[in-house]
Amino acid sequence: MFAVLAVARKVSGAWIALLSLLALAACGMTLPSGGPSVNTSRPIPVALLVPGGSDNAADATLATSLENAARLAMAELDGVVIDLRVYNTAADATTASAMATKAVSDGAKIILGPVYAGNANAAGLAVANRGINVLAFSNNTDIAGGNVFVLGHTFQSTANRLVGYAANQDKGNILIVHANSPAENAGRSSIERAIASTPATLAGIASFELSQTGIINALPEISAQVRDTGAQSIFLTSGTDGAIPFLAGLLPENGVKPTETQYIGLQRFDIPATAMSLPGLQGGWFALPDQDLNAQFLARYEARYGTQPHPIAGLAYDGIAAIGALASTGQSDALTTTALTQPQGFAGVNGVFRLRGDGTNERGLAVATIEEGQVVILEPAPRSFAGAGF
């Protein structure tokens, strides 16, 4: 029996019961040959590449938080021992390449990290001919592929979840509204791909220059497109730290009322908390990770380390949990690419996730809305890849 998340030894009975519900199994699973060979009866050598050693204090804090989360995961594995070796990259691509090479020379069978896309790409290239996989903490899918997998939450997972939900709610005729920026152009493309793979339809695409003037100038065209196409929903790629506050305030004044046209956000509407008071976001849809599991992770992390983790620290926990689950099979080829991409996926601190053959990932997300300034879950995150949203 192959359980994708090993049950914790040193946590409460309630957490153990929850993990039992989360476990995804593949009975009689046979892992492929090729790739790194591991002796699962001995500690598994794992390299953790973190951005420590740079001149940026935030990098040092992030490095500590990632290492703490990884060690928390190690303490909660059952029957698998990880030999974690930590390497500082100084948030520099050249150093990341050198540290990845050193880690493999030191015996690492898999690499967790680095964080930044350029560093992760450099690390992956450095060890590609050594048959070693890299589970990066980036969410930049441009670097994914070959021996590099991104663990970060991607636009594509969010777009897939929300487009599918919109289609199921008979609000699947979607107008995409995005700023002309590299990130939001990537978000637009993710939504287009999601629409193409569901019963939803693309009503059109409206763009604007990323400035207050650019937004104001684009509003008449956006309003006209909603009216002329009969769009049931507008899918906004901007975040609350960008254009969303302007759009949420000005779109209703220009005839695109949230009571008539469904607002959908590629980025979360609840961060920061003050965004939830924006009238235009009331009733808007967005996606977020499994909040129950995340809350339990935060509580266990704080109990162990006396502080809250960095927002992406859970990715380090997920990486160790996945490695531990694969190693628990006892097979020497447990860390090959095919093993990492097995379709049952893994259960992590933010919910279920699985790695895809193209180096990207798919995560189980909840659909939420804002009601009277509070987050309300419309459809919970699935607890398996046979659940809602898949």
C-alpha positions in Angstrom: 0.0 0.0 0.0 1.4 3.4 -1.0 0.3 6.3 1.2 1.2 9.6 -0.2 1.6 11.4 3.2 3.2 9.5 6.0 1.2 9.7 9.3 2.9 11.8 11.9 4.3 10.2 15.1 4.4 13.2 17.3 1.1 15.1 16.8 -2.4 15.0 18.1 -4.9 12.2 17.5 -7.1 14.6 15.7 -4.3 15.4 13.2 -3.6 11.7 12.7 -7.3 11.1 12.0 -7.2 13.9 9.5 -4.2 12.5 7.8 -5.9 9.2 7.5 -8.7 10.9 5.6 -6.2 12.6 3.3 -4.1 9.6 2.4 -4.2 8.7 -1.3 -3.2 5.2 -2.0 -2.1 3.1 -5.0 -2.1 -0.5 -4.0 0.5 -2.6 -5.6 2.2 0.4 -7.1 5.4 -0.4 -9.1 7.8 2.5 -9.5 9.8 2.9 -12.7 13.5 2.2 -13.1 16.1 4.9 -14.1 17.0 8.1 -12.3 18.7 8.2 -8.9 18.9 5.0 -7.0 18.2 5.3 -3.3 18.7 2.9 -0.4 15.5 3.4 1.5 16.7 1.4 4.5 19.2 4.2 5.3 18.6 8.0 5.7 17.7 9.6 2.4 20.2 12.3 1.5 18.2 15.4 0.6 19.7 18.8 -0.2 17.8 22.0 0.8 18.9 25.1 -1.2 17.8 28.3 0.6 18.5 32.0 -0.1 20.7 32.5 3.1 23.9 34.3 2.8 22.6 37.3 0.8 22.7 40.9 2.0 19.0 40.9 2.3 17.6 40.3 5.8 14.3 39.0 4.3 16.2 36.2 2.5 17.8 35.1 5.8 14.3 35.0 7.4 12.9 33.1 4.5 15.9 30.6 4.6 15.3 29.9 8.3 11.6 29.4 7.8 12.0 27.0 4.9 14.6 24.9 6.9 12.3 24.9 10.0 9.3 23.7 7.9 11.4 21.0 6.3 12.6 19.8 9.7 9.1 19.9 11.1 8.0 17.6 8.2 11.0 15.3 8.9 9.9 14.9 12.6 6.4 13.9 11.5 7.4 11.2 9.0 6.8 7.6 10.0 9.4 5.0 9.1 11.5 7.2 6.8 14.6 9.1 7.9 15.8 12.1 5.9 19.4 13.2 6.0 18.9 16.9 5.3 21.9 19.0 4.1 21.3 22.7 3.9 23.1 24.9 1.3 23.0 28.7 1.2 22.6 30.1 -2.3 22.9 33.8 -1.4 19.9 34.3 -3.7 22.4 34.2 -6.6 22.1 32.0 -9.7 25.8 31.3 -10.0 26.0 30.3 -6.3 22.9 28.2 -6.6 24.4 26.3 -9.5 27.6 25.7 -7.5 25.7 24.6 -4.4 23.5 22.2 -6.5 26.7 20.7 -7.9 28.2 20.4 -4.5 25.1 18.9 -3.0 25.0 16.1 -5.6 28.8 15.5 -5.1 28.0 15.2 -1.4 25.5 12.5 -2.2 22.1 14.2 -2.5 19.5 12.2 -4.3 17.1 15.1 -4.7 17.2 18.8 -4.3 14.5 21.0 -2.6 14.7 24.6 -3.6 15.9 27.2 -4.5 13.3 29.9 -4.2 13.9 32.3 -7.0 13.2 31.3 -10.6 16.6 32.2 -12.0 18.4 30.3 -9.2 16.2 27.3 -9.6 16.8 27.2 -13.3 20.5 27.4 -12.7 20.4 24.6 -10.1 18.4 22.4 -12.4 20.8 22.9 -15.3 23.8 22.2 -13.1 22.6 18.7 -12.1 20.5 17.7 -15.1 23.2 15.4 -16.5 23.5 13.8 -13.0 19.9 12.4 -13.1 18.9 14.5 -10.0 15.5 16.1 -9.8 14.9 19.6 -8.4 11.7 20.5 -6.5 11.9 24.3 -6.6 9.9 26.7 -4.4 9.2 28.9 -7.3 5.8 29.3 -9.0 7.3 30.5 -12.3 6.3 27.8 -14.8 8.7 29.2 -17.4 11.5 27.3 -15.6 9.5 24.0 -15.2 10.4 21.0 -17.2 13.2 18.4 -17.5 14.5 17.8 -14.0 12.9 20.9 -12.5 9.5 20.9 -10.9 7.9 24.0 -9.3 6.1 23.5 -6.0 4.7 27.1 -5.8 1.0 27.8 -6.4 0.5 28.5 -10.1 -1.9 30.7 -12.1 -2.9 27.6 -14.0 -4.2 25.7 -11.0 -6.2 28.7 -9.9 -7.6 29.4 -13.4 -8.6 25.7 -13.8 -10.4 25.6 -10.5 -12.3 28.9 -11.0 -13.2 28.4 -14.7 -14.5 25.0 -13.9 -16.6 26.3 -11.0 -18.0 29.1 -13.2 -19.0 26.7 -15.9 -20.8 24.5 -13.3 -22.6 27.6 -12.0 -23.9 28.6 -15.4 -21.6 31.6 -15.4 -19.1 30.3 -17.9 -19.2 33.0 -20.6 -16.1 34.8 -19.4 -14.5 38.1 -20.3 -10.8 38.2 -19.3 -9.6 41.6 -18.0 -5.9 42.1 -17.6 -3.1 44.6 -17.3 -0.4 44.8 -19.9 2.4 43.3 -17.8 4.4 40.1 -18.0 2.7 38.6 -14.9 -0.8 39.5 -16.0 -0.2 38.4 -19.5 0.8 35.0 -18.1 -2.4 35.0 -16.0 -4.5 35.8 -19.1 -2.9 32.8 -20.9 -3.7 30.5 -18.0 -7.3 31.5 -18.0 -7.5 31.0 -21.8 -6.1 27.5 -21.5 -8.6 26.8 -18.7 -11.5 28.0 -20.7 -10.4 25.9 -23.7 -10.4 22.7 -21.5 -13.9 23.2 -20.0 -17.4 23.8 -21.2 -16.8 27.5 -20.5 -16.6 30.0 -23.4 -14.3 33.0 -24.0 -16.5 36.1 -24.3 -13.5 38.3 -25.1 -10.3 39.8 -23.7 -9.9 43.4 -22.5 -6.6 44.9 -21.4 -5.4 48.2 -19.9 -2.1 49.9 -19.2 -1.0 49.4 -15.6 -1.7 52.9 -14.3 -4.6 54.8 -12.8 -5.0 56.6 -16.1 -4.8 53.4 -18.1 -7.5 51.8 -16.0 -9.8 54.8 -16.4 -9.3 55.0 -20.1 -10.1 51.3 -20.5 -13.3 51.2 -18.5 -15.7 52.3 -21.4 -14.3 49.5 -23.6 -14.5 46.9 -20.8 -18.1 47.9 -20.1 -19.0 47.8 -23.8 -17.5 44.3 -24.2 -19.5 43.0 -21.2 -22.7 44.4 -22.7 -22.1 43.4 -26.3 -20.8 39.8 -25.6 -23.3 39.0 -22.8 -20.4 38.0 -20.6 -21.7 36.4 -17.4 -18.4 36.8 -15.6 -15.3 38.9 -15.7 -12.1 37.2 -14.8 -9.6 39.8 -13.3 -5.9 38.9 -13.3 -4.8 41.9 -11.1 -4.1 41.6 -7.4 -5.2 43.7 -4.5 -1.8 45.3 -4.4 -2.3 46.4 -8.0 -5.3 47.4 -10.1 -8.1 45.5 -8.2 -9.0 48.4 -5.8 -9.5 50.7 -8.8 -11.4 48.1 -10.8 -13.6 47.1 -7.9 -14.5 50.7 -7.4 -14.8 52.0 -11.0 -16.3 49.0 -12.8 -19.7 49.2 -11.0 -19.8 52.9 -11.8 -19.3 52.1 -15.5 -22.2 49.6 -15.7 -20.4 46.4 -14.8 -22.2 45.7 -11.5 -21.1 42.7 -9.4 -24.8 41.9 -8.7 -25.3 41.3 -12.5 -21.8 40.2 -13.7 -19.8 37.7 -11.6 -16.4 39.0 -10.6 -13.7 36.3 -10.5 -10.1 36.9 -9.2 -7.0 35.1 -10.3 -5.4 36.5 -7.2 -6.9 36.4 -3.7 -9.4 39.0 -2.7 -8.8 38.5 1.0 -5.2 39.7 1.2 -4.7 42.1 2.8 -7.7 41.9 5.1 -8.6 45.5 4.3 -9.4 44.5 0.7 -12.5 42.5 2.0 -14.2 45.8 2.8 -14.2 47.0 -0.9 -17.8 47.1 -2.0 -17.0 45.9 -5.5 -15.4 42.7 -4.2 -18.5 41.6 -2.2 -19.7 38.4 -3.8 -16.5 38.0 -5.9 -15.0 34.5 -6.4 -11.4 33.6 -5.8 -9.5 30.4 -4.9 -7.5 29.6 -1.8 -5.8 26.5 -0.3 -7.4 24.2 2.2 -7.7 26.5 5.2 -8.2 23.8 7.8 -4.9 22.1 6.9 -3.1 25.4 6.6 -4.3 26.4 10.1 -3.1 23.2 11.6 0.3 23.6 10.0 0.6 27.2 11.3 -0.3 26.0 14.8 2.2 23.1 14.8 5.0 25.4 13.4 4.4 28.1 16.0 4.3 25.5 18.8 7.7 24.2 17.7 9.5 27.4 16.8 7.6 30.1 18.7 6.8 32.2 15.6 4.7 32.1 12.4 6.3 30.7 9.2 6.9 32.6 6.1 3.9 32.3 3.7 5.8 29.9 1.4 7.4 27.8 4.1 4.8 25.2 3.7 6.3 24.3 0.3 9.4 22.9 2.1 7.1 20.8 4.3 5.3 19.5 1.2 8.6 18.6 -0.5 9.8 16.6 2.5 6.3 15.0 2.9 6.3 13.9 -0.8 9.9 12.5 -0.6 9.1 10.6 2.6 5.9 9.2 1.1 7.8 7.9 -2.0 10.7 6.6 0.1 8.2 4.6 2.3 7.6 2.3 -0.7 11.0 0.8 0.0 12.0 0.9 -3.6 15.3 2.1 -4.9 13.7 4.1 -7.7 11.3 6.0 -5.5 12.7 9.4 -6.5 12.6 9.1 -10.3 10.6 11.5 -12.4 7.8 9.0 -13.0 7.5 8.3 -9.3 7.3 12.0 -8.5 4.6 12.5 -11.1 2.4 9.6 -10.0 -1.2 10.7 -10.5 -2.5 10.0 -7.0 -0.5 13.0 -5.8 0.4 13.9 -2.3 -1.3 15.5 0.7 0.5 18.6 1.9 -0.1 21.4 4.5 -2.2 23.4 2.0 -4.1 20.4 0.6 -3.6 17.8 -2.1 -1.1 18.4 -4.9 0.6 16.5 -7.6 3.5 17.1 -9.9 3.0 17.0 -13.6 5.3 15.7 -16.3 5.9 19.2 -17.7 7.4 20.3 -14.3 4.3 22.2 -13.2 1.9 21.2 -10.4 -1.8 20.9 -9.8 -3.2 21.8 -6.4 -6.6 21.2 -4.8 -8.1 24.6 -4.0 -11.3 25.9 -2.4 -13.6 28.4 -4.0 -14.4 31.3 -1.8 -16.2 34.6 -1.8 -16.5 37.8 0.3 -19.8 38.4 2.2 -20.1 41.4 4.5 -16.3 41.7 4.7 -15.7 38.0 5.6 -14.4 35.0 3.7 -17.1 32.4 3.0 -16.2 29.0 1.4 -18.5 28.2 -1.5 -16.9 24.9 -2.4 -14.3 23.3 -0.2 -10.9 22.1 -1.4 -11.0 18.5 -2.6 -9.2 16.0 -0.4 -8.3 13.8 -3.3 -7.9 14.1 -7.1 -11.2 12.3 -7.6 -12.9 15.2 -5.7 -14.7 18.4 -6.8 -12.7 20.6 -9.0 -10.9 17.8 -10.9 
